[in-house]
Amino acid sequence: MVFRKIIEERMRKGPILRRLREQFFKVSSKVLSPVEFEASLLEDLRKAKSLVVIISPFLNKLQVSKFLSLREIDEARKRGVKFVVVTRPSDKKEVGNPDEHKECIQMLEEKADVLKQSKLHFKSVIIDNSVIYLGSINPLSLAMVSYVPPDYMVRFESEALVDEIVENVIGKEKYESWISA
């Protein structure tokens, strides 16, 4: 009898909860093309308060140079924002061009803590543990020179989602070791 009442109540509330969830995701998330991703990330870097974690398995010298030259990076660092970059190690088994990858890591080390993780495939940017970009774009490898690739990022504003990704995808201990490096 009690179980039946719970089921009936859930069925009554189900459509309402579904509509609320849908409205929440419309407000808190956005699918971004590579060009839109760059613009949105710049805006979030302007607002960053304490931490930016960039997970980019692959690195491209052109994109890394462009990223490091951003005024928003220097301004954020002056505000005390910590930058952490997680990428693959620079060896032939991990990346296509180990020499370029190694050079990119050295360039990034001037402005960020760089951590190397083998077989990394996950691509993301986490800002202040409350904004997360998830998708197919390698944030520090995408080079739109002659064409815009059909990659995307989805931007979410949700501490709960960041926590969920940290706990169930990255691993809480691993993430904490990244940000305490």
C-alpha positions in Angstrom: 0.0 0.0 0.0 2.8 2.5 0.9 4.8 1.5 -2.1 1.7 2.0 -4.3 1.3 5.6 -2.9 5.0 6.3 -3.6 4.6 5.1 -7.2 1.4 7.1 -7.7 3.1 10.3 -6.3 6.1 9.8 -8.5 4.0 9.3 -11.6 2.1 12.5 -10.8 5.3 14.5 -10.2 7.3 12.8 -13.0 6.2 15.2 -15.9 6.7 18.2 -13.7 10.2 17.1 -12.6 11.1 16.3 -16.2 10.0 19.8 -17.4 12.0 21.4 -14.5 15.1 19.3 -15.4 14.7 20.3 -19.0 14.5 24.0 -18.2 17.5 23.7 -15.9 19.6 22.2 -18.6 18.5 24.8 -21.2 19.7 27.5 -18.8 22.9 25.8 -17.5 24.2 24.2 -20.6 25.1 25.1 -24.2 26.5 23.0 -27.1 29.4 25.0 -28.6 31.2 24.7 -32.0 35.0 25.2 -31.9 34.7 28.9 -32.6 32.0 29.3 -29.9 34.0 27.3 -27.5 37.0 29.6 -27.8 34.9 32.7 -27.2 33.0 31.1 -24.3 36.2 29.9 -22.6 37.7 33.4 -22.9 34.7 34.8 -21.1 35.0 32.2 -18.3 38.7 32.9 -18.0 37.9 36.5 -17.4 35.6 35.5 -14.5 37.8 32.7 -13.0 38.5 33.2 -9.3 40.8 30.4 -8.2 41.3 27.4 -10.5 41.3 26.3 -14.2 42.0 22.7 -15.0 42.5 21.9 -18.7 42.5 18.3 -19.8 43.9 18.1 -23.3 45.4 14.7 -24.3 47.1 16.3 -27.3 49.0 19.5 -27.7 49.6 21.7 -30.8 52.3 24.3 -30.8 50.2 26.9 -32.6 47.2 26.5 -30.2 49.5 26.4 -27.1 51.3 29.6 -28.2 47.9 31.2 -28.9 46.6 30.2 -25.5 49.7 31.3 -23.5 49.6 34.7 -25.2 46.0 35.5 -24.1 45.7 38.5 -21.9 43.0 36.7 -20.0 45.6 34.1 -18.8 48.0 36.7 -17.5 45.2 38.7 -15.8 43.8 35.5 -14.2 47.2 34.5 -12.9 47.6 38.0 -11.4 44.3 37.5 -9.6 45.8 34.3 -8.2 44.1 31.8 -10.4 46.0 28.5 -10.6 46.2 26.8 -14.0 46.6 23.0 -14.2 47.1 21.2 -17.6 46.7 17.5 -17.8 48.0 15.9 -21.0 49.7 12.7 -22.3 53.4 12.1 -21.9 55.6 13.0 -24.9 56.6 9.6 -26.1 55.9 7.9 -29.4 53.4 5.5 -27.9 51.3 8.3 -26.6 51.4 11.1 -29.2 52.0 11.5 -32.9 54.7 14.1 -32.7 56.7 13.6 -29.4 59.1 16.5 -30.0 56.3 19.0 -30.6 54.4 17.7 -27.6 57.4 18.0 -25.4 58.1 21.5 -26.6 54.4 22.4 -25.8 54.7 21.0 -22.3 57.8 23.1 -21.7 56.0 26.2 -22.9 53.0 25.5 -20.7 55.2 24.9 -17.6 55.9 28.7 -17.7 52.3 29.5 -16.7 50.7 26.2 -15.5 51.3 23.1 -13.5 51.6 20.4 -16.2 50.7 16.8 -15.3 51.2 13.8 -17.6 48.9 10.9 -17.7 49.3 7.9 -20.1 46.4 6.8 -22.3 44.4 10.0 -21.5 41.5 10.4 -23.9 39.1 12.6 -21.8 38.8 16.2 -22.9 37.5 18.9 -20.6 38.0 22.3 -18.9 36.9 22.8 -15.3 36.8 26.3 -13.9 36.4 27.0 -10.2 34.8 23.6 -9.8 31.5 25.1 -11.0 31.8 25.4 -14.8 32.8 22.4 -16.9 33.3 21.9 -20.6 32.9 18.4 -21.9 33.2 17.2 -25.5 35.4 16.2 -28.3 37.7 19.2 -28.6 41.2 18.9 -27.3 41.4 22.4 -25.8 45.1 22.9 -26.4 45.3 21.1 -29.8 42.5 22.4 -31.9 44.0 24.5 -34.7 41.4 26.0 -37.0 43.8 27.2 -39.7 42.0 26.2 -42.9 38.8 24.7 -41.7 36.6 24.3 -38.6 36.5 20.7 -37.5 33.2 19.1 -36.6 34.1 18.9 -32.9 32.1 20.3 -30.0 32.1 21.1 -26.4 29.1 21.3 -24.0 29.4 24.0 -21.3 27.6 23.3 -18.0 27.3 25.5 -15.0 26.9 23.0 -12.2 29.0 22.3 -9.2 27.0 19.0 -8.8 28.0 17.9 -12.3 31.6 18.8 -11.7 31.5 16.7 -8.5 29.9 13.9 -10.4 32.5 13.9 -13.2 35.4 14.2 -10.7 34.1 11.3 -8.6 32.9 9.0 -11.4 35.1 9.8 -14.4 38.4 11.3 -13.2 38.5 9.9 -9.7 38.4 12.1 -6.7 41.9 11.2 -5.4 43.4 11.7 -8.8 41.7 15.1 -9.3 42.8 16.3 -5.8 46.4 15.3 -6.6 46.1 17.3 -9.9 44.9 20.5 -8.2 47.3 20.2 -5.2 50.4 19.8 -7.4 
